[in-house]
């Protein structure tokens, strides 16, 4: 297992934490910045918190610190191949009962942490996963106290940086597929640009190439999405060639 960077403060020492505010609000989660301080140093972490799929009373979201409800519900294709051990749980999830929605929220959270850890261990340039935290996960924060790292779609890159980003994206896609899974929601807005490097983020929809029947459809969409962005910015990718190479790589697993 790839070790944590030495600058991250872990549970092995005493520390205090304070929340610095909401960083980002997405379809299914919100990200908060946390400063963790020990006796001799500090570090910044990102706490990704998943919104509940159901609420029991008016005002519950606000009480939990969320600004709005979960807006991503149509996830059946992404869950293909992920099985519940108990038939009762499987039926509840299929029928989207209140209990089933709670199970799906818990599974979604655990799945992202697992996928992020697999990507980290495979050498993919991702935020370092720190661990589970309640209804979400803790990971490395990309940015500084002044601002968070911009997405690739928001960064204003010179030509040389765009070419470098293109090569990094392809290399990291190869590492992902080599590790046995597909991001399944890749775009220039799920890639960050920080310290001259591309960082892959947002893995809740990632799928295993060996069990998900839609994996290669998602893979082609990922390559086409980023390929279109690089084409518009003057550094085109041969989408079909890269896709064929990745499929061949997946077949060797």
C-alpha positions as CSV (number, residue, x, y, z in Angstrom):
1,X,0.0,0.0,0.0
2,X,1.3,3.4,-1.0
3,X,2.1,5.4,2.2
4,X,0.6,8.7,3.3
5,X,2.7,11.8,2.6
6,X,4.7,12.7,5.7
7,X,3.1,16.2,6.0
8,X,-0.4,14.7,6.7
9,X,-1.2,14.6,10.4
10,X,-2.7,11.2,11.2
11,X,-4.4,9.8,14.3
12,X,-1.0,8.6,15.6
13,X,-0.5,12.0,17.2
14,X,-2.8,14.4,19.1
15,X,-4.3,17.2,17.0
16,X,-7.1,19.7,16.9
17,X,-9.3,20.6,13.9
18,X,-11.3,23.6,12.8
19,X,-13.5,23.9,9.7
20,X,-12.6,26.7,7.4
21,X,-15.7,26.7,5.3
22,X,-17.5,25.2,2.3
23,X,-15.3,24.7,-0.7
24,X,-17.6,23.1,-3.3
25,X,-21.1,22.0,-3.7
26,X,-21.8,19.2,-6.2
27,X,-24.7,16.9,-7.3
28,X,-24.5,14.5,-4.3
29,X,-22.0,16.0,-1.8
30,X,-20.4,19.1,-0.4
31,X,-16.7,19.6,0.4
32,X,-15.5,21.5,3.4
33,X,-11.9,22.6,4.2
34,X,-10.5,21.5,7.5
35,X,-7.3,22.7,9.1
36,X,-5.7,20.0,11.3
37,X,-3.1,21.1,13.8
38,X,-0.7,19.1,15.9
39,X,1.9,20.5,18.4
40,X,4.5,21.3,15.7
41,X,2.7,21.6,12.4
42,X,-0.6,21.9,10.5
43,X,-2.2,20.6,7.3
44,X,-5.2,21.2,5.2
45,X,-7.7,18.4,4.4
46,X,-10.9,18.2,2.4
47,X,-13.9,16.6,4.0
48,X,-16.4,15.3,1.4
49,X,-19.8,14.9,3.0
50,X,-22.6,13.1,1.1
51,X,-26.1,14.6,1.4
52,X,-28.7,12.2,2.7
53,X,-31.1,10.8,0.1
54,X,-34.0,11.1,2.5
55,X,-34.8,13.6,5.2
56,X,-37.0,13.0,8.2
57,X,-38.1,16.6,8.9
58,X,-38.1,20.1,7.5
59,X,-34.8,21.8,8.2
60,X,-32.8,18.6,8.6
61,X,-30.4,19.5,5.8
62,X,-29.6,22.8,7.3
63,X,-29.1,21.2,10.7
64,X,-26.6,18.9,9.1
65,X,-24.8,21.7,7.5
66,X,-25.9,21.2,3.9
67,X,-27.2,23.9,1.5
68,X,-29.4,21.6,-0.6
69,X,-30.6,18.1,-1.2
70,X,-29.0,15.2,-3.0
71,X,-29.6,15.7,-6.8
72,X,-28.0,12.5,-8.1
73,X,-30.4,9.6,-7.9
74,X,-30.2,7.8,-11.3
75,X,-27.1,5.7,-10.5
76,X,-28.3,2.2,-11.4
77,X,-25.9,1.8,-14.3
78,X,-23.0,2.7,-12.0
79,X,-24.1,0.3,-9.4
80,X,-24.2,-2.6,-11.9
81,X,-22.0,-5.4,-10.4
82,X,-22.0,-4.0,-6.9
83,X,-23.9,-6.6,-4.8
84,X,-25.5,-6.4,-1.4
85,X,-24.7,-9.5,0.7
86,X,-28.3,-9.7,2.1
87,X,-31.3,-10.2,-0.1
88,X,-33.3,-7.8,2.1
89,X,-30.8,-5.0,1.5
90,X,-30.8,-5.7,-2.2
91,X,-34.6,-5.6,-2.5
92,X,-34.7,-2.3,-0.4
93,X,-32.2,-0.7,-2.8
94,X,-34.0,-1.9,-5.9
95,X,-37.3,-0.5,-4.6
96,X,-35.7,2.7,-3.3
97,X,-37.4,2.5,0.1
98,X,-36.3,4.9,2.8
99,X,-34.0,2.1,4.2
100,X,-32.7,1.3,0.7
101,X,-31.8,5.0,0.1
102,X,-29.9,5.0,3.4
103,X,-28.0,1.9,2.3
104,X,-27.2,3.4,-1.1
105,X,-25.8,6.6,0.6
106,X,-23.6,4.5,2.8
107,X,-22.5,2.3,-0.1
108,X,-21.8,5.3,-2.3
109,X,-19.5,6.8,0.4
110,X,-17.6,3.6,1.0
111,X,-17.2,3.0,-2.7
112,X,-15.6,6.3,-3.4
113,X,-13.1,5.9,-0.6
114,X,-12.3,2.4,-1.9
115,X,-11.9,3.6,-5.5
116,X,-9.8,6.6,-4.4
117,X,-7.5,4.3,-2.4
118,X,-7.1,1.9,-5.3
119,X,-6.2,4.8,-7.6
120,X,-3.7,6.1,-5.0
121,X,-2.1,2.7,-4.6
122,X,-1.9,2.3,-8.4
123,X,0.1,5.6,-8.7
124,X,-2.7,7.7,-10.2
125,X,-2.3,11.4,-9.4
126,X,-5.2,11.7,-7.0
127,X,-5.7,13.5,-3.7
128,X,-4.3,11.3,-1.0
129,X,-7.1,9.4,0.8
130,X,-6.9,9.9,4.6
131,X,-9.9,7.8,5.7
132,X,-13.6,7.7,6.4
133,X,-15.4,10.4,8.3
134,X,-19.0,10.0,9.2
135,X,-21.1,10.3,6.1
136,X,-18.1,11.0,3.9
137,X,-14.4,10.9,3.6
138,X,-11.2,12.9,4.4
139,X,-8.6,13.5,1.7
140,X,-5.7,15.7,0.8
141,X,-6.8,19.3,0.0
142,X,-5.4,20.7,-3.2
143,X,-4.7,24.4,-3.0
144,X,-3.5,26.8,-0.3
145,X,-5.1,29.2,2.2
146,X,-5.8,31.8,-0.5
147,X,-7.6,29.5,-3.0
148,X,-8.4,26.0,-4.0
149,X,-6.8,24.4,-7.0
150,X,-8.8,25.3,-10.2
151,X,-10.3,22.6,-12.4
152,X,-8.6,22.1,-15.7
153,X,-11.7,23.7,-17.3
154,X,-11.1,26.8,-15.2
155,X,-7.3,27.1,-15.3
156,X,-5.9,29.5,-17.8
157,X,-3.0,27.4,-19.2
158,X,-0.4,28.3,-21.8
159,X,0.2,26.0,-24.8
160,X,3.0,24.0,-23.2
161,X,1.0,23.4,-20.0
162,X,-2.0,22.2,-22.1
163,X,0.2,19.7,-23.9
164,X,1.7,18.5,-20.6
165,X,-1.8,18.2,-19.2
166,X,-2.9,16.1,-22.2
167,X,0.0,13.7,-21.7
168,X,-0.7,13.4,-18.0
169,X,-4.3,12.6,-18.5
170,X,-3.6,9.8,-20.9
171,X,-0.9,8.4,-18.6
172,X,-3.2,8.4,-15.6
173,X,-6.1,6.9,-17.6
174,X,-3.7,4.0,-18.4
175,X,-2.9,3.6,-14.7
176,X,-6.6,3.6,-13.8
177,X,-7.5,1.0,-16.4
178,X,-4.4,-1.0,-15.4
179,X,-5.8,-1.0,-11.8
180,X,-9.0,-2.4,-13.2
181,X,-11.5,0.4,-13.2
182,X,-13.0,3.4,-15.1
183,X,-13.6,6.8,-13.7
184,X,-17.0,7.0,-15.5
185,X,-17.6,10.7,-14.9
186,X,-14.4,12.3,-16.3
187,X,-14.4,15.8,-17.7
188,X,-12.2,18.9,-17.6
189,X,-14.2,19.8,-14.4
190,X,-13.3,16.6,-12.6
191,X,-9.6,17.2,-13.2
192,X,-7.7,19.8,-11.1
193,X,-4.5,21.7,-12.1
194,X,-2.1,22.2,-9.2
195,X,1.7,22.6,-9.1
196,X,1.9,21.9,-12.8
197,X,0.2,18.6,-12.5
198,X,-3.2,17.1,-13.4
199,X,-5.2,15.6,-10.5
200,X,-8.1,13.2,-10.9
201,X,-10.9,13.8,-8.5
202,X,-14.5,12.6,-7.8
203,X,-14.7,8.8,-7.9
204,X,-18.1,7.8,-6.6
205,X,-19.3,6.7,-10.0
206,X,-16.1,4.7,-10.8
207,X,-16.8,1.2,-12.0
208,X,-14.9,-2.1,-12.1
209,X,-14.1,-3.2,-15.7
210,X,-14.5,-6.9,-14.8
211,X,-18.1,-6.7,-13.4
212,X,-19.9,-3.6,-14.7
213,X,-21.5,-4.2,-18.1
214,X,-21.3,-0.5,-18.9
215,X,-17.6,0.0,-18.1
216,X,-16.4,0.3,-21.7
217,X,-19.2,2.6,-22.6
218,X,-18.2,4.8,-19.7
219,X,-14.6,4.6,-20.7
220,X,-15.2,5.8,-24.2
221,X,-17.3,8.7,-22.9
222,X,-14.5,9.6,-20.5
223,X,-11.9,9.7,-23.3
224,X,-14.3,11.6,-25.6
225,X,-15.1,14.2,-22.9
226,X,-11.5,15.1,-22.2
227,X,-10.6,14.7,-25.9
228,X,-13.1,17.3,-26.8
229,X,-11.7,19.7,-24.3
230,X,-8.2,19.3,-25.5
231,X,-9.3,19.6,-29.1
232,X,-11.0,22.9,-28.4
233,X,-7.7,24.1,-26.7
234,X,-5.5,23.2,-29.6
235,X,-4.0,19.9,-28.3
236,X,-6.2,17.1,-29.8
237,X,-6.3,13.5,-28.6
238,X,-6.9,10.6,-31.0
239,X,-9.9,9.5,-29.0
240,X,-10.4,6.1,-30.8
241,X,-6.7,5.3,-30.7
242,X,-6.5,6.0,-27.0
243,X,-9.7,4.2,-26.3
244,X,-8.6,1.1,-28.2
245,X,-5.3,1.1,-26.3
246,X,-7.1,1.3,-23.0
247,X,-9.5,-1.5,-23.9
248,X,-6.5,-3.7,-24.9
249,X,-4.9,-2.8,-21.5
250,X,-8.1,-3.8,-19.7
251,X,-8.1,-7.1,-21.5
252,X,-4.7,-8.1,-20.1
253,X,-6.1,-8.1,-16.6
